[in-house]
């Protein structure tokens, strides 16, 4: 995730506003799996609208590499509850 996209989340938090993701958002229900994807930004999501797709995903239950994938539809609205700057 680049700085402009990350800034959108920070702005949404500071303004206590809703952020809309216009594309699919792919996540993992497993913190350790999410960490394997690296990057300088992590999101912890609390939701009832994400769809667990591990039963039919390429890297799901039967693959031996289950990513515990949860997918959110396009145009899903999110509220940013907290932003924490991590130190190196």
C-alpha positions in Angstrom: 0.0 0.0 0.0 1.4 3.4 -1.0 1.4 6.5 1.0 -1.6 8.2 -0.7 -3.8 5.1 0.0 -2.6 4.9 3.6 -3.2 8.7 4.1 -6.9 8.0 3.1 -7.2 5.8 6.2 -5.5 8.2 8.4 -7.8 11.0 7.2 -10.9 8.9 7.7 -9.8 8.2 11.3 -9.0 11.8 12.1 -12.4 13.0 10.6 -14.3 10.1 12.2 -15.7 9.4 8.7 -16.6 6.4 6.6 -14.1 5.1 4.0 -15.3 3.3 0.9 -13.2 0.7 -0.7 -14.2 0.5 -4.4 -12.5 -2.8 -5.2 -12.6 -6.2 -3.6 -10.6 -6.4 -0.3 -8.9 -9.7 0.4 -8.0 -10.4 4.0 -7.0 -13.3 6.2 -8.6 -14.4 9.4 -5.2 -15.5 10.6 -2.8 -12.9 12.0 0.3 -15.1 11.2 -0.8 -15.6 7.6 -1.4 -11.8 7.2 2.2 -11.2 8.5 3.6 -13.5 5.7 2.4 -11.0 3.1 4.7 -8.3 4.6 4.3 -4.7 3.8 4.5 -1.6 6.0 0.8 -1.5 7.0 -1.5 -4.0 8.7 -5.3 -3.7 9.2 -7.3 -5.4 11.9 -10.9 -5.6 10.8 -14.0 -6.2 12.9 -16.8 -7.2 10.6 -19.8 -9.3 10.0 -20.0 -8.6 6.2 -16.8 -10.3 5.1 -17.3 -13.7 3.4 -15.0 -16.6 4.4 -14.0 -18.2 1.1 -11.5 -20.8 2.3 -13.8 -23.7 1.3 -13.5 -22.8 -2.4 -10.4 -20.6 -2.6 -7.3 -21.8 -4.5 -5.4 -21.6 -1.2 -8.2 -22.9 1.0 -9.0 -25.9 3.2 -8.0 -28.6 0.7 -4.8 -27.0 -0.6 -2.5 -27.6 2.3 -1.7 -23.9 2.3 -4.9 -22.5 3.8 -4.8 -18.7 3.9 -8.1 -18.4 5.8 -9.2 -15.8 3.3 -12.0 -13.5 3.9 -13.3 -11.4 1.0 -15.2 -8.1 1.1 -17.3 -7.0 -1.9 -16.5 -3.8 -3.8 -17.9 -0.5 -2.4 -17.8 -1.8 1.1 -17.8 0.9 3.8 -15.3 0.9 6.6 -14.9 3.0 9.7 -11.3 3.4 10.9 -11.3 3.0 14.7 -7.6 3.4 15.4 -4.3 4.2 13.7 -1.1 3.1 15.4 2.3 4.0 14.1 4.7 1.1 14.5 8.4 1.7 15.2 11.2 -0.2 13.3 
